[in-house]
Structure formats: C-alpha cells, structure tokens
C-alpha cells in the first residue's frame, strides 16, 4: 500500500526504544468456568427473558470469552506487548401485546466469568422494554433530563470530532482555534484516562508505542487540547 499512498511530511515512525508491557493484573484473569457453564449461561439469558410477564421473546442472545494479544514493534527499537481477556453476554427482550411492540438489549462485560450478572442483564432488558411498550411521543418543549450512562455516552459521542486532533488538522473541528478558551460549563471536565479500575479499555501504550498517560481535553470548561497521534501532533 505504501507505494500508492501520498507521502505525508508530518508522518514518520517516531516512538523510539519504548519497551512496555501492560502490567495491570485485572485485565488478564483466569477462572475455572467450563464450556458447560458458558452454555448454561447463554441458555439462562433466553430462558430468563421468556419467563417474564407479557410473554416476551429473546431473539438475540450471546456469550463470548475472548483473549487478545497486541504487539507494537518498529525499526527504532520499540517493542510493546499487551494481553487481556474479556467476557461479554447480552440478551434482548421483545414484547408484542395488542399490536404494540417494544424491544431492548442489555449487555454485561467482565474480566471473570463469575462477574457476569445474568439476572441483571435479563431484568434490565425486560424492564426497559416493558417501560417502552406504552411510550408515546412527547410534545416539543424544555424538559429536565437525567441521562443513563449509556445515553450520556451516546450524546458525548456526537461531539467526538471536537476532541480529535486529526479533524483539527484538516480544518473540520469547530474548536480548532479555541484552545485556552472556555467552551463548556465550568463543571465539565473530560480526560483520556489509560487506567481506570474496573475499566474495559486499559492499556499501557498507544497504537504507535508511546506510553499511555492521562490527557486532559477540557478542564473545568476550558479547552486544553485535543487527542493527537504523532502525525497530528507534529503538524
């Protein structure tokens, strides 16, 4: 591909002599769960939904147990390694009553099999689907809102490009020239944190081999910078 790619003067292999291995023991845990235990869990998801009132079905169910290894190496002597294990289960509740339908998914993630909460997964999927069944449009207006974590995450995701150094480099970021200025409420702070206890995105280095570190994007409403790789940082 390199022969057909336009050369970028800001792009070069930059991370030199970095030797890192993610040492957080919580991301790679072993347990004694058998294949039969995992099949049983998957069946419990479907059966748990089916046992709820209103005769719901569970058209989508899943369990996965994944172990991954990442290696970042380059010709400048960088060699970084990372291994992690994650388990995921999800289910869905589809309710069809008197011509009305509603459906909701719920997902659980964990580092150990025993930490997956099947009952909570089933209850959340069914509970929200049941609440949605009688839902109707609300009139346009101003309302006080409490966001669930999932909904707040989706809302923040809509503003993802405003934190992105590449979009700033390309002139597509509306906050490009506002570093050092107030861009949000003084109670809002946003940081990229590499290690968060119980988190599912823990890593000691980035995809180029640079050591991961906390990066403040917005602090108390003031824009401090963007998320960069070596290309956008050099630019």
N, C-alpha and C positions, 0 to 999 in steps of 0.2 A: 504493500500500500504506500510505503514511503516515497516510491518513485513517482507516484501520481498525485502526491499531496503538495499543495503550495507551501513553500517554506515560510515559516513564521519567525521573524527576527527575535521575538521575545521567548521563543520556545527552545529549551535545551535541557539535557539531563543535568540536574542541579544538586540533588541530595548526595553528598559525598561522605563515604566512610561511616554511614549510620548503621549501627548494629543494635537491633531491638527485638525483643520477643515479649508479647503481651503476657504479663505475669499475674493477671487477675485470676485467681483460682476459681472464682464463682462462674466463669464463663465456660469452663470445661469440667463438668461434674459427671461422675459415673454413678449408676444405680443398678439395682437388681431386677428391674422390671423385665418380664419375659414377653415374648411375642404374643402369648395368650393374654397377658394383662393388657396389652395395647389393643388387641382385637376386642376384648371385653369393653374397654373404654369407648371405642368407636360405636359399639352397639348400644351402650348406655346413653350416648348422646341422642341417638334416634329414638330409642325406647322412652327416654325421659320426656322428650317433646310430645310423643304420641300419647302419653299418659295424662297430659294436661287437659283441663276442660275445653269445651268447644271443638273437640276433635281435630286438633292441628296435625299437620304432617310435617316431616322434616326432609325436604327434598335435597338438601345439601348438608353433608357431614364429612368431617375429615380429621385425621390424626397424622402427624408427621414427626419423625425423630431424625434430626439432621446434624451431622458433624461436618464441619468445614475447616479447611486449612488454606491460609493465604501466605504467599511468599512474594515479597517485593525485593528484587535484586537489580543492580545496574553495574555498568563497567567502571564506575567510580568507587567501587568497594562497598556499596551499601547492600546489606542483606538483612531483611526483617522478616520475622515469622509470626504467625498468629494462628491459633487453633481455638475453635469454640463449638459448643453444642447447644442446640435449641430444640425445644419441643413445642408443638402447636396443635391445638384442637379447636374446631369450630363446629357450630350447628346452626340450623335455621328453623324458624317456626312459621309455617304458612297456615293462616286461618281463613276459612271460607264459610261464612254464615249469612244466610238470607241475601245472597247476591253481593255481599261485601267481602272484599279480600284485603288482607294485610300480611306482610312478611317482614321479618327482621333476622339479621345474623348476629351472633355473638362469638367472639374469639378469645381464647386464652393462650398466653405464651408463658413459658417457664424454662428453667435450666435443668430441672429434675422432673421425672415422671410424677412423683408424688405431689408436686406443687401445682399440677393442673387440677382445677376445681370444676368437675363435670356438672355438679348441681348448680353452681353459679352460672355456668355457661348456658345451661338449659333454661334456668329461671329468667335470665336476662333476655334471651332470645324470645321466649314466650311472653314475658311481661310487657316488653315494648311493643311486640306485635299486637297483643290484646289492647293496649292503650291506643294504638294507631287505628284499630278497626273502626271506631266511631269518630275518627278525626275528620274535621271539616276545615275548609279554608277560613282564615281569619281576615277580618277587614283590614285594609291598609291603615296604618297608624303608627304611633310611637309606643313601644312596649318595653318594660323592664325584662331582661332576659338573663337566665342563668344557664351557662353552657356546660354540657358534659365535656369530659376531656376529649373524647373523640371528635365532637362537633367543633370544639375550640381549635383542635389540631387542624381540622379541615379549613377552618376560617383563616388561621395563620398561614396555611399552605398557599392560600390565594395571594399572599404578599411575599412569597418566596423569592421572586426575582428581584425584589427591592433590597435583599440582603446578599445578592450574588455579584461577585466581582467581575465575572465574565459579562453579565448584562451591562454593568457599568462601563467596562472596556469598550463594548460595542455601542454605547450611547443609548441603550434601551432601558436604563434604570432611572426612574424618575427622581431617585435620591442621590444620583451621581455627584452632584455639586453641593450636597448639604452636610458633608462630614463636619462634625463640630457644632451642628445646629440642633435645636430641639425639633424632633419630628413626631413625637408621640407624647402621651400623658406621662407626667413625671413618675408615676408609679409603675411604669412599664420598663422592664429590663429584659433583654434577650441575649443569651450567650450560647456558644457552641461548647459543650462540655464533653470531654472524651471519656470520663469515667464517672458514672452515676450509679450508686449502689442499687442493685436490682434492675438496672437498665439492660436493654437488649441490643445496644449498639456501642459496646465498649471495645476500644481498640487503642493500642499504644502508638500507632503511626498512621499516616495517611497513605493514599494510593501512590504517592511518589517516594515514600520512605522517610518523610520528615516526621520528627517526634510530634505526637499529638499534644496539644495544650489548650487550655481554656481561652477562647477568643470572644471578647465582648463585642457585640454588634451594636446594640442600643443599651445605654446605661442611664437609668432614671430619665428616660425620654430623649436623651441626646444621642445622635448617631455617631458612633466612634469609628466605624469602618465597615468593611464587607468581608465575606468569606472568599478567600483567594487560594489559588494554586500558584505554582512558581511562574506560570505564564502571565497571569493577570497581575500578580504582584510586581513582576519585572516591568510590565507595561506601565 
